[in-house]
Amino acid sequence: MSYMIIINDGPYGSERSYNALRLARDLQKEAKADVTVSLMGDGVVNAIKGQDTPQGFYNIERMLKAIMTKKGKVKL
């Protein structure tokens, strides 16, 4: 099964980006699905390398890398 997840929120203003990436990782693990994450609008900011992760938040850069490591796609 193939899934496309669209993220249009920035990385640390809310938990929406985190939740979308968590869903993408879980789909890859459990369903062994083909997952594509599309970053649009403010969501493109998620792809900037080396961002400072605010206290209490997960590192979005590491989450994106984990998705790509498992043959997932990230499109801007």
N, C-alpha and C positions, 0 to 999 in steps of 0.2 A: 504494500500500500504506500502511496506517496502523499505527503502533507506539505503544505506551504503555510508558514506562520509569518504574518506581517506585523512588524513592530514599528510604530510611529511615535513612540514616547522616548524621551531621553533616558539615560541610564540610571540616574539617581534621584529623580524628582518624585517617583512613586515606585511601587513594586511591580508595575505592569510589565516592564522589560524583563525583570528577573523571572516573573511567573511564566512569561512566554518562552524564555530560554530553558527554564526548568521543564516545561512541557515538551519542548523539542528534544531535550536529553532523554527524558523518560520514554518518549516514543521510539527513539533510537534503541534504547536498552530493551524495553519490553516487547515492542512489536517488530523490532528489527526493520523499521520503516525507512523509506527514503525521505529525508527531511530537508526542506529548503527554508531558510530564514531570510526574509526580505526586509531590509531596513529602509524606511521611507520617512521623509520629513525630518522631524527632530530625532527620529530613531537612528539616523545616520551617525549621530554623535556616539552611539554605542560602539562604533568600530574604531574610534580614535585610540591609538596605542598609548600606554603609559599614564592613563588617568589616575588621579588620586582617588582611592576608594574611601568614601566617608565612613566613619565609625558606625558599625551596625549594619552595613550593607555588604552584599556579596560582590566579588570582583567580576564585573561583566566581561571584561577582556578574557579572563580565564574560561568563563562559560562559553563564549563564542569559539575559542580555540578548541575546547573539548568537543563541541559539535562538529567542527571541521575535521578534527582528528578521526572521527568515526565516519568519514566520507559524507558528512552533511555539507550543504552548500549555504553560503552566506552571500546574498546579493545586495548591492547598494543601488 
